[in-house]
Structure formats: structure tokens, C-alpha cells
Amino acid sequence: MRSCNTCKGTYPDVQADGTSYFHQCPPLSVAELHAAITAGTLVLTAAQQAQLAAAQTADLKTPPAAGTLSQVDTFLQTLSVTRKNARDENVVVVGKDTAGNPIVHAKADPTGFTEV
């Protein structure tokens, strides 16, 4: 098993059927988006900020019932924000060796993984 050093996801590099698994970090979750917006590390566009403000106002006017999503969370679910240093183990061909075989590298592997 491997653990991604960026998103902390744990996964096998070979699946049960014997095929290789190429990990790609998921976008930020709603909880991570809340934290990033609060910390000021994620700056929304003007349009997104307006939508967030409208959702906050709607939640104040009509608080969500127990077990339902707030308007803020519903809005945040529409965002797809790539995490910093996201890994993508899917491969790209970057050239050929002297025998004409493809040379491949991971699309993005800035932080690597840890064997667990």
C-alpha cells in the first residue's frame, strides 16, 4: 500500500485484478474549502464570492434543517479546486529511447508517496 504525501490518500499500486493503479489527488473537499477560505489561502473570484455571500445570507435567513446541507456547503460542492502540489501518477510519453521504446513519466509527482 502507498500513502500520498499530498492528499494522504491510501491506495494499492496494483489492483486486485492485477492492473496498475495510477493515483490522482482529488480536488479539495468541502471541509478543506471552508478551511482554506477561512485561512485566506484560497481566494475566490468575485462571482464566487458573491455566490458564497448569497449562500451565507440564505443560511442565516433559513438555517438548514438537521441532516441537510447548508446553502454554503451546497455552493462549495460546485467548486473543483485542485490542491496545492497535487499528484497525478497517470503517465505521459516524453520521448523514445534509442530502441524506439516510449519513455514515460508521471504527469505530476511533486511530493511523492510513502510505502505503508
N, CA, C and O atoms as CSV, one atom per row, in Angstrom:
chain,resi,resn,atom,element,x,y,z
A,1,MET,N,N,0.843,-1.183,0.000
A,1,MET,CA,C,0.000,0.000,0.000
A,1,MET,C,C,0.885,1.242,0.000
A,1,MET,O,O,2.019,1.225,0.479
A,2,ARG,N,N,0.344,2.290,-0.538
A,2,ARG,CA,C,1.018,3.577,-0.584
A,2,ARG,C,C,0.133,4.647,0.031
A,2,ARG,O,O,-1.094,4.540,0.015
A,3,SER,N,N,0.764,5.678,0.573
A,3,SER,CA,C,0.040,6.833,1.084
A,3,SER,C,C,0.576,8.061,0.366
A,3,SER,O,O,1.778,8.328,0.386
A,4,CYS,N,N,-0.322,8.805,-0.267
A,4,CYS,CA,C,0.065,10.017,-0.993
A,4,CYS,C,C,0.531,11.068,0.010
A,4,CYS,O,O,-0.168,11.341,0.986
A,5,ASN,N,N,1.689,11.653,-0.217
A,5,ASN,CA,C,2.215,12.670,0.688
A,5,ASN,C,C,1.480,13.997,0.564
A,5,ASN,O,O,1.638,14.864,1.424
A,6,THR,N,N,0.684,14.177,-0.477
A,6,THR,CA,C,-0.081,15.414,-0.641
A,6,THR,C,C,-1.464,15.305,-0.011
A,6,THR,O,O,-1.790,16.072,0.895
A,7,CYS,N,N,-2.285,14.356,-0.481
A,7,CYS,CA,C,-3.676,14.272,-0.018
A,7,CYS,C,C,-3.874,13.254,1.095
A,7,CYS,O,O,-4.950,13.178,1.689
A,8,LYS,N,N,-2.848,12.481,1.376
A,8,LYS,CA,C,-2.875,11.449,2.430
A,8,LYS,C,C,-3.765,10.267,2.079
A,8,LYS,O,O,-4.040,9.431,2.940
A,9,GLY,N,N,-4.220,10.177,0.834
A,9,GLY,CA,C,-4.993,9.020,0.399
A,9,GLY,C,C,-4.124,7.768,0.432
A,9,GLY,O,O,-2.927,7.833,0.151
A,10,THR,N,N,-4.732,6.616,0.779
A,10,THR,CA,C,-4.013,5.346,0.829
A,10,THR,C,C,-4.577,4.446,-0.257
A,10,THR,O,O,-5.792,4.339,-0.424
A,11,TYR,N,N,-3.681,3.801,-0.992
A,11,TYR,CA,C,-4.112,3.019,-2.145
A,11,TYR,C,C,-3.071,1.967,-2.497
A,11,TYR,O,O,-1.892,2.130,-2.180
A,12,PRO,N,N,-3.501,0.881,-3.155
A,12,PRO,CA,C,-2.543,-0.106,-3.650
A,12,PRO,C,C,-2.034,0.343,-5.014
A,12,PRO,O,O,-2.785,0.952,-5.776
A,13,ASP,N,N,-0.787,0.059,-5.337
A,13,ASP,CA,C,-0.308,0.424,-6.677
A,13,ASP,C,C,-0.721,-0.618,-7.713
A,13,ASP,O,O,-0.662,-0.357,-8.915
A,14,VAL,N,N,-1.142,-1.808,-7.248
A,14,VAL,CA,C,-1.677,-2.833,-8.143
A,14,VAL,C,C,-3.045,-3.246,-7.589
A,14,VAL,O,O,-3.178,-3.581,-6.412
A,15,GLN,N,N,-4.047,-3.215,-8.456
A,15,GLN,CA,C,-5.402,-3.551,-8.043
A,15,GLN,C,C,-5.584,-5.067,-7.957
A,15,GLN,O,O,-4.715,-5.827,-8.385
A,16,ALA,N,N,-6.710,-5.497,-7.406
A,16,ALA,CA,C,-6.979,-6.922,-7.202
A,16,ALA,C,C,-6.918,-7.719,-8.505
A,16,ALA,O,O,-6.556,-8.895,-8.495
A,17,ASP,N,N,-7.268,-7.089,-9.618
A,17,ASP,CA,C,-7.254,-7.805,-10.901
A,17,ASP,C,C,-5.883,-7.779,-11.575
A,17,ASP,O,O,-5.732,-8.262,-12.697
A,18,GLY,N,N,-4.884,-7.217,-10.892
A,18,GLY,CA,C,-3.518,-7.207,-11.419
A,18,GLY,C,C,-3.156,-5.983,-12.242
A,18,GLY,O,O,-2.006,-5.838,-12.655
A,19,THR,N,N,-4.117,-5.100,-12.489
A,19,THR,CA,C,-3.809,-3.900,-13.258
A,19,THR,C,C,-3.192,-2.833,-12.358
A,19,THR,O,O,-3.458,-2.777,-11.157
A,20,SER,N,N,-2.376,-2.002,-12.960
A,20,SER,CA,C,-1.729,-0.921,-12.215
A,20,SER,C,C,-2.733,0.167,-11.883
A,20,SER,O,O,-3.651,0.443,-12.656
A,21,TYR,N,N,-2.546,0.784,-10.716
A,21,TYR,CA,C,-3.382,1.910,-10.314
A,21,TYR,C,C,-2.515,3.154,-10.332
A,21,TYR,O,O,-1.426,3.162,-9.759
A,22,PHE,N,N,-2.984,4.195,-10.978
A,22,PHE,CA,C,-2.264,5.456,-11.062
A,22,PHE,C,C,-3.053,6.503,-10.281
A,22,PHE,O,O,-4.100,6.967,-10.733
A,23,HIS,N,N,-2.550,6.866,-9.118
A,23,HIS,CA,C,-3.240,7.785,-8.219
A,23,HIS,C,C,-3.260,9.212,-8.768
A,23,HIS,O,O,-2.289,9.683,-9.360
A,24,GLN,N,N,-4.379,9.876,-8.556
A,24,GLN,CA,C,-4.505,11.298,-8.841
A,24,GLN,C,C,-5.224,11.923,-7.644
A,24,GLN,O,O,-6.315,11.486,-7.277
A,25,CYS,N,N,-4.617,12.939,-7.039
A,25,CYS,CA,C,-5.225,13.584,-5.878
A,25,CYS,C,C,-6.581,14.177,-6.258
A,25,CYS,O,O,-6.720,14.777,-7.324
A,26,PRO,N,N,-7.579,14.011,-5.390
A,26,PRO,CA,C,-8.882,14.614,-5.647
A,26,PRO,C,C,-8.839,16.114,-5.384
A,26,PRO,O,O,-7.916,16.603,-4.732
A,27,PRO,N,N,-9.835,16.851,-5.889
A,27,PRO,CA,C,-9.913,18.275,-5.553
A,27,PRO,C,C,-10.171,18.442,-4.059
A,27,PRO,O,O,-10.481,17.476,-3.361
A,28,LEU,N,N,-10.042,19.663,-3.580
A,28,LEU,CA,C,-10.288,19.947,-2.174
A,28,LEU,C,C,-11.720,19.585,-1.797
A,28,LEU,O,O,-12.647,19.821,-2.571
A,29,SER,N,N,-11.899,19.013,-0.609
A,29,SER,CA,C,-13.224,18.675,-0.107
A,29,SER,C,C,-13.909,19.942,0.415
A,29,SER,O,O,-13.282,20.995,0.531
A,30,VAL,N,N,-15.187,19.826,0.724
A,30,VAL,CA,C,-15.930,20.968,1.271
A,30,VAL,C,C,-15.273,21.442,2.571
A,30,VAL,O,O,-15.121,22.646,2.779
A,31,ALA,N,N,-14.883,20.511,3.446
A,31,ALA,CA,C,-14.227,20.894,4.709
A,31,ALA,C,C,-12.902,21.611,4.433
A,31,ALA,O,O,-12.572,22.593,5.099
A,32,GLU,N,N,-12.150,21.119,3.456
A,32,GLU,CA,C,-10.874,21.760,3.112
A,32,GLU,C,C,-11.103,23.139,2.490
A,32,GLU,O,O,-10.324,24.065,2.720
A,33,LEU,N,N,-12.172,23.273,1.703
A,33,LEU,CA,C,-12.506,24.576,1.121
A,33,LEU,C,C,-12.867,25.574,2.218
A,33,LEU,O,O,-12.413,26.718,2.189
A,34,HIS,N,N,-13.676,25.149,3.179
A,34,HIS,CA,C,-14.018,26.015,4.323
A,34,HIS,C,C,-12.741,26.504,4.991
A,34,HIS,O,O,-12.577,27.699,5.237
A,35,ALA,N,N,-11.841,25.576,5.281
A,35,ALA,CA,C,-10.599,25.915,5.991
A,35,ALA,C,C,-9.731,26.865,5.171
A,35,ALA,O,O,-9.179,27.824,5.711
A,36,ALA,N,N,-9.609,26.605,3.881
A,36,ALA,CA,C,-8.766,27.439,3.025
A,36,ALA,C,C,-9.338,28.846,2.872
A,36,ALA,O,O,-8.588,29.822,2.862
A,37,ILE,N,N,-10.652,28.956,2.753
A,37,ILE,CA,C,-11.288,30.273,2.635
A,37,ILE,C,C,-11.119,31.040,3.943
A,37,ILE,O,O,-10.787,32.225,3.935
A,38,THR,N,N,-11.348,30.363,5.062
A,38,THR,CA,C,-11.208,30.995,6.375
A,38,THR,C,C,-9.769,31.452,6.617
A,38,THR,O,O,-9.539,32.533,7.159
A,39,ALA,N,N,-8.804,30.625,6.214
A,39,ALA,CA,C,-7.387,30.948,6.416
A,39,ALA,C,C,-6.870,31.977,5.414
A,39,ALA,O,O,-5.777,32.518,5.582
A,40,GLY,N,N,-7.650,32.244,4.380
A,40,GLY,CA,C,-7.215,33.203,3.360
A,40,GLY,C,C,-6.241,32.612,2.351
A,40,GLY,O,O,-5.609,33.351,1.596
A,41,THR,N,N,-6.110,31.288,2.328
A,41,THR,CA,C,-5.202,30.658,1.365
A,41,THR,C,C,-5.890,30.336,0.045
A,41,THR,O,O,-5.231,29.965,-0.927
A,42,LEU,N,N,-7.208,30.477,0.007
A,42,LEU,CA,C,-7.966,30.315,-1.228
A,42,LEU,C,C,-8.761,31.586,-1.449
A,42,LEU,O,O,-9.609,31.958,-0.638
A,43,VAL,N,N,-8.480,32.236,-2.541
A,43,VAL,CA,C,-9.190,33.465,-2.882
A,43,VAL,C,C,-10.180,33.141,-3.991
A,43,VAL,O,O,-9.797,32.670,-5.062
A,44,LEU,N,N,-11.439,33.393,-3.725
A,44,LEU,CA,C,-12.485,33.145,-4.708
A,44,LEU,C,C,-12.561,34.288,-5.707
A,44,LEU,O,O,-12.148,35.411,-5.418
A,45,THR,N,N,-13.096,33.987,-6.888
A,45,THR,CA,C,-13.343,35.046,-7.858
A,45,THR,C,C,-14.449,35.938,-7.309
A,45,THR,O,O,-15.122,35.575,-6.344
A,46,ALA,N,N,-14.636,37.086,-7.912
A,46,ALA,CA,C,-15.698,37.999,-7.475
A,46,ALA,C,C,-17.065,37.321,-7.581
A,46,ALA,O,O,-17.907,37.471,-6.696
A,47,ALA,N,N,-17.279,36.579,-8.663
A,47,ALA,CA,C,-18.558,35.895,-8.848
A,47,ALA,C,C,-18.751,34.814,-7.785
A,47,ALA,O,O,-19.843,34.672,-7.235
A,48,GLN,N,N,-17.699,34.055,-7.497
A,48,GLN,CA,C,-17.789,33.023,-6.469
A,48,GLN,C,C,-18.016,33.633,-5.095
A,48,GLN,O,O,-18.789,33.107,-4.295
A,49,GLN,N,N,-17.345,34.738,-4.825
A,49,GLN,CA,C,-17.521,35.408,-3.535
A,49,GLN,C,C,-18.961,35.896,-3.384
A,49,GLN,O,O,-19.533,35.821,-2.297
A,50,ALA,N,N,-19.545,36.394,-4.471
A,50,ALA,CA,C,-20.937,36.837,-4.431
A,50,ALA,C,C,-21.872,35.652,-4.173
A,50,ALA,O,O,-22.825,35.776,-3.405
A,51,GLN,N,N,-21.610,34.513,-4.804
A,51,GLN,CA,C,-22.426,33.323,-4.587
A,51,GLN,C,C,-22.292,32.834,-3.143
A,51,GLN,O,O,-23.279,32.433,-2.527
A,52,LEU,N,N,-21.076,32.868,-2.610
A,52,LEU,CA,C,-20.856,32.458,-1.227
A,52,LEU,C,C,-21.600,33.385,-0.269
A,52,LEU,O,O,-22.234,32.923,0.680
A,53,ALA,N,N,-21.523,34.674,-0.512
A,53,ALA,CA,C,-22.216,35.641,0.351
A,53,ALA,C,C,-23.727,35.417,0.297
A,53,ALA,O,O,-24.403,35.493,1.323
A,54,ALA,N,N,-24.250,35.144,-0.880
A,54,ALA,CA,C,-25.687,34.881,-1.012
A,54,ALA,C,C,-26.070,33.605,-0.257
A,54,ALA,O,O,-27.121,33.553,0.383
A,55,ALA,N,N,-25.230,32.590,-0.329
A,55,ALA,CA,C,-25.491,31.345,0.388
A,55,ALA,C,C,-25.434,31.565,1.897
A,55,ALA,O,O,-26.246,31.009,2.637
A,56,GLN,N,N,-24.482,32.371,2.355
A,56,GLN,CA,C,-24.379,32.680,3.788
A,56,GLN,C,C,-25.626,33.418,4.264
A,56,GLN,O,O,-26.156,33.127,5.337
A,57,THR,N,N,-26.088,34.367,3.470
A,57,THR,CA,C,-27.294,35.119,3.805
A,57,THR,C,C,-28.507,34.195,3.859
A,57,THR,O,O,-29.333,34.295,4.765
A,58,ALA,N,N,-28.606,33.298,2.884
A,58,ALA,CA,C,-29.725,32.348,2.853
A,58,ALA,C,C,-29.704,31.445,4.084
A,58,ALA,O,O,-30.756,31.138,4.645
A,59,ASP,N,N,-28.512,31.018,4.505
A,59,ASP,CA,C,-28.406,30.162,5.700
A,59,ASP,C,C,-28.784,30.916,6.965
A,59,ASP,O,O,-29.352,30.331,7.888
A,60,LEU,N,N,-28.477,32.201,7.019
A,60,LEU,CA,C,-28.871,32.999,8.185
A,60,LEU,C,C,-30.382,33.192,8.219
A,60,LEU,O,O,-31.008,33.133,9.278
A,61,LYS,N,N,-30.960,33.424,7.034
A,61,LYS,CA,C,-32.405,33.649,6.937
A,61,LYS,C,C,-33.181,32.371,7.236
A,61,LYS,O,O,-34.177,32.388,7.958
A,62,THR,N,N,-32.706,31.260,6.666
A,62,THR,CA,C,-33.363,29.964,6.862
A,62,THR,C,C,-32.293,28.932,7.184
A,62,THR,O,O,-31.733,28.316,6.277
A,63,PRO,N,N,-32.007,28.739,8.457
A,63,PRO,CA,C,-30.980,27.755,8.825
A,63,PRO,C,C,-31.340,26.360,8.302
A,63,PRO,O,O,-32.511,25.984,8.274
A,64,PRO,N,N,-30.327,25.604,7.890
A,64,PRO,CA,C,-30.608,24.263,7.356
A,64,PRO,C,C,-31.175,23.340,8.436
A,64,PRO,O,O,-30.778,23.408,9.599
A,65,ALA,N,N,-32.090,22.497,8.040
A,65,ALA,CA,C,-32.656,21.504,8.960
A,65,ALA,C,C,-31.593,20.468,9.295
A,65,ALA,O,O,-30.657,20.258,8.523
A,66,ALA,N,N,-31.737,19.835,10.425
A,66,ALA,CA,C,-30.791,18.798,10.830
A,66,ALA,C,C,-30.683,17.733,9.740
A,66,ALA,O,O,-31.690,17.268,9.205
A,67,GLY,N,N,-29.470,17.365,9.428
A,67,GLY,CA,C,-29.246,16.322,8.430
A,67,GLY,C,C,-29.259,16.801,6.997
A,67,GLY,O,O,-29.120,15.996,6.076
A,68,THR,N,N,-29.426,18.112,6.785
A,68,THR,CA,C,-29.397,18.645,5.419
A,68,THR,C,C,-28.198,19.559,5.256
A,68,THR,O,O,-27.662,20.081,6.234
A,69,LEU,N,N,-27.789,19.745,4.033
A,69,LEU,CA,C,-26.649,20.608,3.748
A,69,LEU,C,C,-27.049,22.075,3.827
A,69,LEU,O,O,-28.164,22.457,3.473
A,70,SER,N,N,-26.127,22.870,4.292
A,70,SER,CA,C,-26.346,24.315,4.276
A,70,SER,C,C,-26.221,24.807,2.838
A,70,SER,O,O,-25.689,24.106,1.976
A,71,GLN,N,N,-26.711,26.007,2.590
A,71,GLN,CA,C,-26.555,26.608,1.265
A,71,GLN,C,C,-25.071,26.847,0.961
A,71,GLN,O,O,-24.642,26.735,-0.187
A,72,VAL,N,N,-24.295,27.175,1.997
A,72,VAL,CA,C,-22.853,27.373,1.812
A,72,VAL,C,C,-22.207,26.075,1.349
A,72,VAL,O,O,-21.456,26.068,0.374
A,73,ASP,N,N,-22.496,24.967,2.049
A,73,ASP,CA,C,-21.906,23.689,1.652
A,73,ASP,C,C,-22.369,23.264,0.259
A,73,ASP,O,O,-21.589,22.716,-0.520
A,74,THR,N,N,-23.633,23.517,-0.047
A,74,THR,CA,C,-24.149,23.191,-1.377
A,74,THR,C,C,-23.382,23.971,-2.443
A,74,THR,O,O,-23.034,23.422,-3.488
A,75,PHE,N,N,-23.121,25.249,-2.180
A,75,PHE,CA,C,-22.335,26.046,-3.122
A,75,PHE,C,C,-20.909,25.517,-3.224
A,75,PHE,O,O,-20.385,25.357,-4.326
A,76,LEU,N,N,-20.277,25.244,-2.084
A,76,LEU,CA,C,-18.887,24.787,-2.104
A,76,LEU,C,C,-18.729,23.471,-2.851
A,76,LEU,O,O,-17.678,23.210,-3.437
A,77,GLN,N,N,-19.777,22.634,-2.833
A,77,GLN,CA,C,-19.729,21.375,-3.585
A,77,GLN,C,C,-19.623,21.600,-5.088
A,77,GLN,O,O,-19.202,20.700,-5.814
A,78,THR,N,N,-19.996,22.777,-5.564
A,78,THR,CA,C,-19.929,23.052,-7.002
A,78,THR,C,C,-18.520,23.434,-7.445
A,78,THR,O,O,-18.219,23.441,-8.639
A,79,LEU,N,N,-17.662,23.752,-6.483
A,79,LEU,CA,C,-16.300,24.160,-6.823
A,79,LEU,C,C,-15.408,22.934,-6.991
A,79,LEU,O,O,-15.567,21.938,-6.285
A,80,SER,N,N,-14.494,23.013,-7.907
A,80,SER,CA,C,-13.487,21.968,-8.086
A,80,SER,C,C,-12.133,22.655,-8.046
A,80,SER,O,O,-11.661,23.184,-9.053
A,81,VAL,N,N,-11.509,22.641,-6.867
A,81,VAL,CA,C,-10.252,23.350,-6.660
A,81,VAL,C,C,-9.143,22.326,-6.486
A,81,VAL,O,O,-9.174,21.512,-5.564
A,82,THR,N,N,-8.173,22.372,-7.372
A,82,THR,CA,C,-7.031,21.469,-7.303
A,82,THR,C,C,-6.191,21.812,-6.087
A,82,THR,O,O,-5.893,22.978,-5.828
A,83,ARG,N,N,-5.814,20.787,-5.348
A,83,ARG,CA,C,-4.997,21.026,-4.157
A,83,ARG,C,C,-3.561,21.385,-4.559
A,83,ARG,O,O,-3.077,20.957,-5.607
A,84,LYS,N,N,-2.901,22.160,-3.731
A,84,LYS,CA,C,-1.514,22.546,-3.952
A,84,LYS,C,C,-0.661,21.282,-3.975
A,84,LYS,O,O,-0.858,20.383,-3.158
A,85,ASN,N,N,0.273,21.213,-4.894
A,85,ASN,CA,C,1.178,20.074,-5.059
A,85,ASN,C,C,0.445,18.773,-5.368
A,85,ASN,O,O,0.905,17.698,-4.983
A,86,ALA,N,N,-0.683,18.860,-6.053
A,86,ALA,CA,C,-1.449,17.666,-6.398
A,86,ALA,C,C,-0.593,16.703,-7.209
A,86,ALA,O,O,0.180,17.102,-8.080
A,87,ARG,N,N,-0.759,15.418,-6.892
A,87,ARG,CA,C,-0.044,14.372,-7.612
A,87,ARG,C,C,-0.966,13.764,-8.658
A,87,ARG,O,O,-2.175,13.655,-8.457
A,88,ASP,N,N,-0.375,13.374,-9.769
A,88,ASP,CA,C,-1.088,12.652,-10.817
A,88,ASP,C,C,-0.108,11.637,-11.381
A,88,ASP,O,O,0.771,11.986,-12.168
A,89,GLU,N,N,-0.260,10.381,-10.978
A,89,GLU,CA,C,0.651,9.322,-11.413
A,89,GLU,C,C,0.352,8.818,-12.814
A,89,GLU,O,O,1.108,8.006,-13.348
A,90,ASN,N,N,-0.744,9.286,-13.428
A,90,ASN,CA,C,-1.011,8.885,-14.804
A,90,ASN,C,C,0.187,9.298,-15.645
A,90,ASN,O,O,0.817,10.323,-15.384
A,91,VAL,N,N,0.492,8.504,-16.644
A,91,VAL,CA,C,1.745,8.709,-17.372
A,91,VAL,C,C,1.548,9.440,-18.692
A,91,VAL,O,O,0.490,9.387,-19.320
A,92,VAL,N,N,2.601,10.111,-19.075
A,92,VAL,CA,C,2.670,10.770,-20.379
A,92,VAL,C,C,3.966,10.321,-21.048
A,92,VAL,O,O,4.982,10.114,-20.384
A,93,VAL,N,N,3.917,10.176,-22.349
A,93,VAL,CA,C,5.107,9.816,-23.111
A,93,VAL,C,C,5.927,11.088,-23.315
A,93,VAL,O,O,5.423,12.087,-23.828
A,94,VAL,N,N,7.196,11.037,-22.908
A,94,VAL,CA,C,8.057,12.224,-23.018
A,94,VAL,C,C,9.145,12.058,-24.072
A,94,VAL,O,O,9.948,12.966,-24.288
A,95,GLY,N,N,9.173,10.922,-24.717
A,95,GLY,CA,C,10.169,10.680,-25.758
A,95,GLY,C,C,10.315,9.195,-26.013
A,95,GLY,O,O,9.493,8.384,-25.586
A,96,LYS,N,N,11.377,8.860,-26.717
A,96,LYS,CA,C,11.665,7.452,-27.001
A,96,LYS,C,C,13.130,7.187,-26.704
A,96,LYS,O,O,13.986,8.059,-26.852
A,97,ASP,N,N,13.395,5.943,-26.274
A,97,ASP,CA,C,14.791,5.584,-26.031
A,97,ASP,C,C,15.445,5.209,-27.357
A,97,ASP,O,O,14.810,5.287,-28.408
A,98,THR,N,N,16.702,4.805,-27.311
A,98,THR,CA,C,17.441,4.514,-28.547
A,98,THR,C,C,16.861,3.339,-29.319
A,98,THR,O,O,17.083,3.222,-30.524
A,99,ALA,N,N,16.117,2.460,-28.638
A,99,ALA,CA,C,15.478,1.322,-29.307
A,99,ALA,C,C,14.087,1.671,-29.825
A,99,ALA,O,O,13.416,0.821,-30.411
A,100,GLY,N,N,13.649,2.904,-29.619
A,100,GLY,CA,C,12.344,3.330,-30.087
A,100,GLY,C,C,11.213,3.074,-29.110
A,100,GLY,O,O,10.048,3.298,-29.439
A,101,ASN,N,N,11.543,2.604,-27.901
A,101,ASN,CA,C,10.518,2.361,-26.878
A,101,ASN,C,C,10.123,3.677,-26.219
A,101,ASN,O,O,10.967,4.551,-26.021
A,102,PRO,N,N,8.855,3.821,-25.880
A,102,PRO,CA,C,8.433,5.078,-25.254
A,102,PRO,C,C,9.049,5.254,-23.860
A,102,PRO,O,O,9.198,4.297,-23.099
A,103,ILE,N,N,9.396,6.487,-23.556
A,103,ILE,CA,C,9.845,6.866,-22.214
A,103,ILE,C,C,8.669,7.593,-21.583
A,103,ILE,O,O,8.171,8.578,-22.128
A,104,VAL,N,N,8.223,7.098,-20.418
A,104,VAL,CA,C,7.065,7.693,-19.771
A,104,VAL,C,C,7.426,8.210,-18.385
A,104,VAL,O,O,8.314,7.683,-17.714
A,105,HIS,N,N,6.720,9.248,-17.978
A,105,HIS,CA,C,6.868,9.833,-16.644
A,105,HIS,C,C,5.480,10.148,-16.108
A,105,HIS,O,O,4.525,10.310,-16.868
A,106,ALA,N,N,5.385,10.231,-14.788
A,106,ALA,CA,C,4.128,10.654,-14.163
A,106,ALA,C,C,3.838,12.091,-14.574
A,106,ALA,O,O,4.758,12.887,-14.763
A,107,LYS,N,N,2.553,12.422,-14.712
A,107,LYS,CA,C,2.188,13.798,-15.077
A,107,LYS,C,C,2.648,14.798,-14.043
A,107,LYS,O,O,3.173,15.853,-14.397
A,108,ALA,N,N,2.461,14.489,-12.763
A,108,ALA,CA,C,2.863,15.408,-11.688
A,108,ALA,C,C,3.088,14.602,-10.407
A,108,ALA,O,O,2.173,13.949,-9.906
A,109,ASP,N,N,4.291,14.655,-9.895
A,109,ASP,CA,C,4.618,13.911,-8.681
A,109,ASP,C,C,5.509,14.755,-7.778
A,109,ASP,O,O,6.625,14.348,-7.456
A,110,PRO,N,N,5.017,15.953,-7.358
A,110,PRO,CA,C,5.892,16.856,-6.598
A,110,PRO,C,C,6.222,16.397,-5.187
A,110,PRO,O,O,7.270,16.765,-4.655
A,111,THR,N,N,5.349,15.594,-4.560
A,111,THR,CA,C,5.590,15.228,-3.166
A,111,THR,C,C,5.815,13.747,-2.955
A,111,THR,O,O,6.240,13.336,-1.875
A,112,GLY,N,N,5.538,12.937,-3.963
A,112,GLY,CA,C,5.769,11.505,-3.854
A,112,GLY,C,C,4.785,10.803,-2.936
A,112,GLY,O,O,3.725,11.333,-2.604
A,113,PHE,N,N,5.166,9.588,-2.532
A,113,PHE,CA,C,4.319,8.761,-1.687
A,113,PHE,C,C,5.182,8.068,-0.659
A,113,PHE,O,O,6.410,8.063,-0.752
A,114,THR,N,N,4.517,7.479,0.328
A,114,THR,CA,C,5.200,6.716,1.373
A,114,THR,C,C,4.622,5.307,1.366
A,114,THR,O,O,3.404,5.134,1.334
A,115,GLU,N,N,5.480,4.315,1.395
A,115,GLU,CA,C,5.015,2.922,1.499
A,115,GLU,C,C,4.465,2.716,2.907
A,115,GLU,O,O,5.107,3.086,3.890
A,116,VAL,N,N,3.274,2.125,3.003
A,116,VAL,CA,C,2.677,1.858,4.321
A,116,VAL,C,C,2.348,0.382,4.466
A,116,VAL,O,O,1.838,-0.038,5.505
